């Protein structure tokens, strides 16, 4: 799946398109599903569950909307966090459809080689986005100020906060790759970000427009 900077870039582009303020809680939510990595002993099925893999395969974006509505109903004060969570899941689904399936098909590598190359190139693209995105310093300040909250049945606020802290520090020690990505190129990912944010804007406008002062 895409790494943190891609998720944040889609979130920022989405907010720009819809005229929303990218609140700290919303931005934190766009990172939150991957906080499952902070849970000791978390298994692949745990990651699949918090990412709604089975439900999305069966019902598509309707499953994400149902989750958002349930979270927002249970915790109205955490609506922005829940919306960010939903945007992360929608971005993942589009990434599989528009980027990862083509990457896997075009290269047809053994699984271990595929994984090594995939993370080498996604790490480097995320590093380039970190260095080249003019909004990144402001988003980093917002994330640092965000107050993590529990998402019942999914993740604890502690897990979300620790994943946020890991993300904020990650790029300080991530070295540059010896060569630019050849398959998941910077331009290809920029194209994905623009297309994904437009698609998600069309999706969420009908069910999340009460957030960020919209009506």
C-alpha positions, 0 to 999 in steps of 0.5 A: 500500500502507499506510504505516509507521504502519499496518504498525506498528499492525497489528503491535502489535495482533497482538502484543496479541491473541496475548500476544507481546512485540513484539521490536525485530527483529519490528517492524523486519521489519514495515517491511523489505519497503519497504526496496527503496526504498533500493536505487539504481535499484530498478525496479517489478519489484524491489518486486513481487519482494520483496513476492511480488506474483505468488506471493501472487496465485497462492497467497495466504497460503501463499506468505507462509508458505513464505517465512517458513519458508524464511527462518527455516530459513536464519537461525534467529537472524532468525526475528523479523525474518522473521515481521515481514516476513511480517506486512507482506506479509499486511497489504499483501494485506488492504489491497488487498482491504479498502481500496485496491480500494474506494478505486479503485472508488468514485472512478474517477479517472485514475491520476495523480489517484488516486495524488496523492489516495491518498498525500495521504490515506495520509500524513495518516492515518499522521501522525495515527496517529503523533501519536495512538498511545500505543505509538508512543514505545516502538516508536520506541525499539525500532526504533532499537535493532533490529539489521538483518540481511540477508534473502538474496535479498531485501534487505540489512541496510544497506537495511533499516537505512537504511529504518528510519532514514528512517521514524524521521525521516519524521514530524518533517518531515511537515506536516499536511494542509489538511483531514482525509482524506475517503475513507481516513478515520482511523476507516476505517483504525482499523477496518482495523487491528483487522480485519487484526490479527485475520485475521493472528493466525488465520493466523500462530498455526499457523505462528509460535507458536514465536516470542516464547516461545510453544509 
